[in-house]
Amino acid sequence: MMHVGLTAEAAAQYGELPRSIQPRIDNIIRRLAQWPKVSGVKPLIGRLAGNFRIRTGDYRVVFRVSGDKVIVWKIGDRKDVYLD
């Protein structure tokens, strides 16, 4: 079982999500503890290579895997989650 953590930025983004979306993100975070047996995950390419994303509706959770840790570093709407 993997340890799943959120960066400070991801935790702040989680807090800004609509209340109706937060339980869906909670579910994704629980599922990520079962890495690599998580369905719906896609590897990212280009400048984000080495990271992964999983979606729920129009929202994306972007994360990377380091040893026995899954680090969620971005949570947001699909239209702007990959910007920066």
N, C-alpha and C positions, 0 to 999 in steps of 0.2 A: 504494500500500500504506500502511495506517495504522499508526501506532505505538500499541501497546496497553500501558497501564500500570495498576498496581494501587495504590490508596491504602494507607497503612499499616494501616488497619482491615481492608481486604479481604485483604491479605497475611496478617494474623494469623488471620482467619477461615479462609483457605485452609489454614493450618497446623493448624487444629483439626479439619478435615474427616477422615472416615474414609479410610484409605489407599486403599481400593477406589474412592473417588469422585474422588480427586485427578487421576488420568489423564483422567477424563472432563472435568473442569474445564480441564485443560491443553489438551485438544482444542478446547474452546469458545474459550479465549483465542487459540489459533492461528487459529481461524476468524474471530474478530472483526477480525483484521488485514486481512481482505478487505472490510471495511465499505464500501459498503452492500450488497454482494452476499452477505448472510448469511441463510440461511433459518431460520425458527423464532423470529425476533425479534418482540416485541410492544412497542408504545409503552405507557408507563404513563400513568395519568390522575390527576386530583385533585391532591393535594399533591405527588405524584411526577411530574407532567407535565414533559416535557422529558427524561425518562430512559427507558430501555428495559430489557427483561429477556429473557433467553434461559434455557431450562430444560434440565435433563438429569435425568430421573427426578423425584425429589422435591426436587431442589436447583435454586436459581435464582442466576443471575449478573445483578446489576443494574449498569447502566453508563450513561454519558452520552457524547456526542460533542462535542468542542470542537476546531474547526479540523481538523487532520490527526491528532488524538489520540482514542483511545477510552480512557476512564478508568473502570475497574472499581472501584466503591466499596463494593459489598456482595456477599457470597457466603454463602449459607446455605440451610437447609431451608425449604421453601415455607411451613410453618406459622408461621414467625416472621421471615422475611426482610424483610417490609414493615413491621414494627413499629418504633417509635421516633419 
